[in-house]
Amino acid sequence: MSRMFKEFFSQKRGDVRKQRAAIKAILQKGPSNVTKISEETRYAKELVVWNLMGMLKWGDVEVVAEEEGELTYGIKEV
């Protein structure tokens, strides 16, 4: 396993919850891509992607579009 993923998987649960809450707050304003989320949260793009993959897995977000080779994510409507 790469160093980066070890780092992400060894995070405390509370830290992950804070990260995902920050990402979700941005997405509640409207769909956004990794670059914009990273800029607003000041999290590394790798960390944003890692969190978005978890949020996709649990059905919190969905891919809503693709622009200039980058996926755009939005809150999944139930």
DOLOVO-150630 format. One record per residue: residue number from 1; residue in three letters; x, y, z of N, C-alpha, C, CB in turn. Coordinates in nm, 3 decimals, padded with zeros to 5 digits. Atoms other than C-alpha are relative to their C-alpha. Glycine has a CB too. Layout:
BEGIN
+------+------+---------+---------+---------+---------+---------+---------+---------+---------+---------+---------+---------+---------+
: figu : loro :     n_u :     n_v :     n_w :    ca_u :    ca_v :    ca_w :     c_u :     c_v :     c_w :    cb_u :    cb_v :    cb_w :
+------+------+---------+---------+---------+---------+---------+---------+---------+---------+---------+---------+---------+---------+
:  NUM :  Ala :       X :       Y :       Z :       X :       Y :       Z :       X :       Y :       Z :       X :       Y :       Z :
...
+------+------+---------+---------+---------+---------+---------+---------+---------+---------+---------+---------+---------+---------+
This chain:
BEGIN
+------+------+---------+---------+---------+---------+---------+---------+---------+---------+---------+---------+---------+---------+
: figu : loro :     n_u :     n_v :     n_w :    ca_u :    ca_v :    ca_w :     c_u :     c_v :     c_w :    cb_u :    cb_v :    cb_w :
+------+------+---------+---------+---------+---------+---------+---------+---------+---------+---------+---------+---------+---------+
:    1 :  Met :  00.086 : -00.116 :  00.000 :  00.000 :  00.000 :  00.000 :  00.092 :  00.123 :  00.000 : -00.098 : -00.001 :  00.124 :
:    2 :  Ser : -00.082 : -00.120 :  00.009 :  00.136 :  00.341 : -00.087 : -00.004 :  00.079 :  00.131 : -00.046 :  00.088 : -00.117 :
:    3 :  Arg : -00.008 : -00.082 : -00.120 :  00.241 :  00.585 :  00.185 : -00.123 :  00.090 :  00.014 :  00.127 :  00.085 : -00.002 :
:    4 :  Met :  00.114 : -00.091 : -00.002 : -00.040 :  00.820 :  00.085 : -00.124 : -00.070 :  00.053 : -00.025 :  00.056 : -00.140 :
:    5 :  Phe :  00.120 :  00.068 : -00.044 : -00.312 :  00.561 :  00.133 :  00.011 : -00.045 :  00.145 : -00.028 : -00.120 : -00.090 :
:    6 :  Lys : -00.018 :  00.034 : -00.142 : -00.165 :  00.443 :  00.462 : -00.035 :  00.119 :  00.086 :  00.145 : -00.047 :  00.027 :
:    7 :  Glu :  00.027 : -00.123 : -00.072 : -00.181 :  00.802 :  00.577 : -00.150 :  00.027 :  00.009 :  00.070 :  00.119 : -00.067 :
:    8 :  Phe :  00.144 : -00.026 :  00.003 : -00.546 :  00.838 :  00.471 : -00.076 : -00.101 :  00.085 : -00.051 : -00.004 : -00.143 :
:    9 :  Phe :  00.071 :  00.103 : -00.075 : -00.656 :  00.507 :  00.622 :  00.029 :  00.006 :  00.150 :  00.036 : -00.135 : -00.052 :
:   10 :  Ser : -00.033 : -00.007 : -00.142 : -00.484 :  00.582 :  00.952 : -00.054 :  00.126 :  00.067 :  00.149 : -00.007 :  00.019 :
:   11 :  Gln :  00.060 : -00.121 : -00.060 : -00.674 :  00.909 :  01.006 : -00.102 : -00.037 :  00.106 : -00.066 :  00.086 : -00.109 :
:   12 :  Lys :  00.104 :  00.019 : -00.101 : -00.896 :  00.943 :  01.307 : -00.135 :  00.024 : -00.064 :  00.021 :  00.095 :  00.122 :
:   13 :  Arg :  00.135 : -00.009 :  00.056 : -01.263 :  00.902 :  01.233 : -00.057 :  00.141 :  00.006 : -00.091 : -00.095 :  00.074 :
:   14 :  Gly :  00.048 : -00.138 : -00.015 : -01.339 :  01.251 :  01.361 :  00.058 :  00.093 : -00.105 :  00.033 :  00.052 :  00.139 :
:   15 :  Asp : -00.063 : -00.081 :  00.104 : -01.091 :  01.403 :  01.117 : -00.066 : -00.023 : -00.135 :  00.150 : -00.030 : -00.008 :
:   16 :  Val :  00.066 :  00.033 :  00.127 : -01.252 :  01.221 :  00.825 : -00.139 :  00.063 : -00.003 : -00.010 : -00.154 : -00.018 :
:   17 :  Arg :  00.135 : -00.060 : -00.006 : -01.597 :  01.338 :  00.938 :  00.006 :  00.150 : -00.027 : -00.065 : -00.027 :  00.137 :
:   18 :  Lys : -00.016 : -00.143 :  00.023 : -01.475 :  01.700 :  00.945 :  00.030 :  00.029 : -00.146 :  00.112 :  00.057 :  00.089 :
:   19 :  Gln : -00.035 : -00.018 :  00.140 : -01.323 :  01.667 :  00.599 : -00.124 : -00.017 : -00.089 :  00.109 : -00.099 : -00.042 :
:   20 :  Arg :  00.118 :  00.027 :  00.083 : -01.639 :  01.518 :  00.453 : -00.110 :  00.104 :  00.024 : -00.054 : -00.140 :  00.029 :
:   21 :  Ala :  00.098 : -00.106 : -00.027 : -01.858 :  01.778 :  00.624 :  00.037 :  00.126 : -00.076 : -00.008 :  00.030 :  00.152 :
:   22 :  Ala : -00.045 : -00.119 :  00.075 : -01.647 :  02.055 :  00.467 : -00.028 : -00.017 : -00.149 :  00.151 :  00.025 :  00.024 :
:   23 :  Ile :  00.027 :  00.028 :  00.142 : -01.676 :  01.891 :  00.124 : -00.149 :  00.007 : -00.027 :  00.056 : -00.138 : -00.040 :
:   24 :  Lys :  00.145 :  00.000 :  00.017 : -02.049 :  01.839 :  00.168 : -00.056 :  00.142 :  00.004 : -00.066 : -00.086 :  00.108 :
:   25 :  Ala :  00.046 : -00.139 : -00.009 : -02.097 :  02.204 :  00.267 :  00.023 :  00.073 : -00.133 :  00.073 :  00.075 :  00.115 :
:   26 :  Ile : -00.028 : -00.061 :  00.131 : -01.936 :  02.311 : -00.061 : -00.098 : -00.052 : -00.104 :  00.146 : -00.029 : -00.045 :
:   27 :  Leu :  00.089 :  00.059 :  00.100 : -02.146 :  02.068 : -00.263 : -00.146 :  00.039 :  00.022 :  00.014 : -00.152 :  00.002 :
:   28 :  Gln :  00.137 : -00.044 : -00.025 : -02.465 :  02.189 : -00.096 : -00.029 :  00.134 : -00.068 : -00.026 :  00.012 :  00.150 :
:   29 :  Lys :  00.015 : -00.126 :  00.075 : -02.404 :  02.524 : -00.267 : -00.021 : -00.026 : -00.148 :  00.123 :  00.089 :  00.021 :
:   30 :  Gly :  00.013 :  00.037 :  00.141 : -02.395 :  02.342 : -00.601 :  00.113 : -00.094 : -00.039 :  00.000 :  00.125 : -00.090 :
:   31 :  Pro : -00.102 :  00.094 :  00.045 : -02.196 :  02.087 : -00.799 :  00.137 :  00.066 : -00.014 : -00.041 : -00.061 : -00.133 :
:   32 :  Ser : -00.136 : -00.052 :  00.006 : -01.819 :  02.124 : -00.795 :  00.096 : -00.112 : -00.036 :  00.041 :  00.065 :  00.135 :
:   33 :  Asn : -00.100 :  00.101 :  00.034 : -01.503 :  01.949 : -00.909 :  00.110 : -00.002 :  00.106 :  00.059 :  00.028 : -00.139 :
:   34 :  Val : -00.106 :  00.020 : -00.099 : -01.196 :  01.832 : -00.718 :  00.086 :  00.125 :  00.016 :  00.088 : -00.118 : -00.040 :
:   35 :  Thr : -00.085 : -00.119 : -00.006 : -00.990 :  02.139 : -00.807 : -00.065 :  00.110 :  00.083 :  00.030 :  00.051 : -00.140 :
:   36 :  Lys :  00.070 : -00.106 : -00.072 : -01.251 :  02.383 : -00.678 : -00.019 : -00.035 :  00.148 : -00.136 :  00.028 : -00.065 :
:   37 :  Ile :  00.018 :  00.044 : -00.139 : -01.320 :  02.179 : -00.364 :  00.133 :  00.013 :  00.074 : -00.053 : -00.146 :  00.006 :
:   38 :  Ser : -00.132 : -00.008 : -00.059 : -00.948 :  02.159 : -00.295 :  00.038 :  00.145 :  00.032 :  00.104 : -00.062 : -00.094 :
:   39 :  Glu : -00.030 : -00.142 : -00.021 : -00.910 :  02.535 : -00.334 : -00.079 :  00.058 :  00.116 : -00.028 :  00.081 : -00.127 :
:   40 :  Glu :  00.085 : -00.055 : -00.107 : -01.203 :  02.613 : -00.103 :  00.032 : -00.057 :  00.137 : -00.146 : -00.026 : -00.033 :
:   41 :  Thr : -00.027 :  00.064 : -00.129 : -01.113 :  02.362 :  00.168 :  00.147 :  00.009 :  00.040 : -00.041 : -00.146 : -00.005 :
:   42 :  Arg : -00.146 :  00.001 : -00.018 : -00.735 :  02.397 :  00.128 :  00.052 : -00.138 :  00.034 :  00.040 :  00.098 :  00.111 :
:   43 :  Tyr : -00.047 :  00.139 : -00.012 : -00.712 :  02.017 :  00.136 :  00.072 : -00.036 : -00.129 : -00.120 : -00.099 :  00.029 :
:   44 :  Ala : -00.069 :  00.050 :  00.119 : -00.474 :  01.842 : -00.101 : -00.101 : -00.070 : -00.091 :  00.116 : -00.096 :  00.039 :
:   45 :  Lys :  00.092 :  00.064 :  00.094 : -00.645 :  01.715 : -00.416 : -00.013 : -00.149 :  00.029 :  00.047 :  00.021 : -00.144 :
:   46 :  Glu :  00.003 :  00.144 : -00.029 : -00.551 :  01.358 : -00.321 : -00.094 : -00.031 :  00.115 :  00.140 : -00.051 :  00.033 :
:   47 :  Leu :  00.088 :  00.018 : -00.116 : -00.733 :  01.396 :  00.011 : -00.146 :  00.021 : -00.040 :  00.039 :  00.096 :  00.113 :
:   48 :  Val :  00.136 : -00.026 :  00.048 : -01.040 :  01.541 : -00.162 : -00.051 : -00.121 : -00.079 : -00.004 :  00.128 : -00.088 :
:   49 :  Val :  00.040 :  00.117 :  00.080 : -01.047 :  01.252 : -00.411 : -00.028 : -00.119 :  00.090 :  00.110 : -00.036 : -00.102 :
:   50 :  Trp :  00.019 :  00.113 : -00.091 : -01.007 :  00.997 : -00.133 : -00.134 :  00.011 :  00.073 :  00.116 : -00.007 :  00.102 :
:   51 :  Asn :  00.127 : -00.021 : -00.069 : -01.299 :  01.149 :  00.058 : -00.119 : -00.015 : -00.095 : -00.003 :  00.138 :  00.065 :
:   52 :  Leu :  00.111 :  00.012 :  00.096 : -01.517 :  01.176 : -00.253 : -00.026 : -00.146 : -00.036 :  00.031 :  00.080 : -00.127 :
:   53 :  Met :  00.020 :  00.143 :  00.030 : -01.458 :  00.806 : -00.328 : -00.079 : -00.067 :  00.112 :  00.136 : -00.072 : -00.021 :
:   54 :  Gly :  00.077 :  00.054 : -00.113 : -01.582 :  00.721 :  00.021 : -00.143 :  00.049 : -00.001 :  00.066 :  00.038 :  00.131 :
:   55 :  Met :  00.135 : -00.056 :  00.004 : -01.877 :  00.953 : -00.018 : -00.082 : -00.060 : -00.115 :  00.007 :  00.153 : -00.015 :
:   56 :  Leu :  00.068 :  00.069 :  00.110 : -01.960 :  00.792 : -00.353 : -00.043 : -00.140 :  00.044 :  00.092 : -00.009 : -00.125 :
:   57 :  Lys :  00.029 :  00.137 : -00.047 : -01.941 :  00.446 : -00.195 : -00.123 : -00.003 :  00.090 :  00.121 : -00.057 :  00.075 :
:   58 :  Trp :  00.110 : -00.002 : -00.095 : -02.186 :  00.545 :  00.078 : -00.124 :  00.073 : -00.052 :  00.044 :  00.064 :  00.128 :
:   59 :  Gly :  00.118 : -00.059 :  00.062 : -02.423 :  00.721 : -00.161 : -00.028 :  00.144 :  00.040 : -00.117 : -00.081 :  00.031 :
:   60 :  Asp :  00.019 : -00.139 : -00.040 : -02.370 :  01.073 : -00.028 :  00.011 :  00.097 : -00.117 :  00.102 :  00.037 :  00.106 :
:   61 :  Val : -00.021 : -00.085 :  00.116 : -02.253 :  01.222 : -00.358 : -00.011 : -00.084 : -00.127 :  00.137 :  00.071 :  00.006 :
:   62 :  Glu :  00.003 :  00.068 :  00.129 : -02.277 :  01.140 : -00.727 :  00.073 :  00.085 : -00.103 : -00.146 : -00.029 : -00.045 :
:   63 :  Val : -00.061 : -00.073 :  00.110 : -02.098 :  01.233 : -01.045 : -00.113 :  00.057 : -00.084 :  00.095 : -00.093 : -00.086 :
:   64 :  Val :  00.109 : -00.065 :  00.073 : -02.316 :  01.487 : -01.225 :  00.041 :  00.048 : -00.138 : -00.053 :  00.116 :  00.080 :
:   65 :  Ala : -00.046 : -00.048 :  00.131 : -02.098 :  01.594 : -01.517 :  00.150 : -00.021 : -00.012 : -00.035 :  00.151 : -00.020 :
:   66 :  Glu : -00.143 :  00.000 :  00.024 : -01.756 :  01.603 : -01.673 :  00.033 :  00.122 : -00.084 :  00.047 : -00.132 : -00.072 :
:   67 :  Glu : -00.043 : -00.120 :  00.072 : -01.587 :  01.925 : -01.783 :  00.151 :  00.001 : -00.010 : -00.052 :  00.128 :  00.069 :
:   68 :  Glu : -00.144 : -00.010 :  00.024 : -01.243 :  01.954 : -01.937 :  00.077 : -00.113 :  00.065 :  00.051 :  00.133 :  00.052 :
:   69 :  Gly : -00.067 :  00.118 : -00.052 : -01.151 :  01.602 : -01.828 : -00.006 : -00.016 :  00.151 :  00.140 :  00.004 : -00.040 :
:   70 :  Glu :  00.013 :  00.010 : -00.145 : -01.251 :  01.656 : -01.465 : -00.146 : -00.024 :  00.037 :  00.054 :  00.127 :  00.070 :
:   71 :  Leu :  00.136 :  00.032 : -00.041 : -01.555 :  01.503 : -01.299 : -00.055 :  00.108 :  00.094 : -00.005 : -00.137 :  00.069 :
:   72 :  Thr :  00.070 : -00.093 : -00.088 : -01.809 :  01.727 : -01.128 : -00.092 : -00.082 :  00.089 : -00.080 :  00.108 : -00.082 :
:   73 :  Tyr :  00.077 :  00.074 : -00.100 : -01.973 :  01.600 : -00.810 : -00.110 :  00.086 :  00.058 :  00.092 : -00.051 :  00.112 :
:   74 :  Gly :  00.111 : -00.068 : -00.063 : -02.302 :  01.688 : -00.647 : -00.058 : -00.087 :  00.109 : -00.108 :  00.036 : -00.103 :
:   75 :  Ile :  00.069 :  00.074 : -00.105 : -02.508 :  01.586 : -00.347 : -00.100 : -00.094 : -00.067 : -00.071 :  00.096 :  00.100 :
:   76 :  Lys :  00.092 :  00.097 :  00.057 : -02.700 :  01.270 : -00.428 : -00.139 :  00.021 :  00.059 :  00.048 : -00.145 :  00.025 :
:   77 :  Glu :  00.140 : -00.017 : -00.042 : -03.074 :  01.325 : -00.416 : -00.060 : -00.139 :  00.023 : -00.082 :  00.079 : -00.108 :
:   78 :  Val :  00.064 :  00.128 : -00.031 : -03.269 :  01.043 : -00.251 : -00.143 : -00.002 : -00.037 :  00.014 : -00.031 :  00.144 :
+------+------+---------+---------+---------+---------+---------+---------+---------+---------+---------+---------+---------+---------+
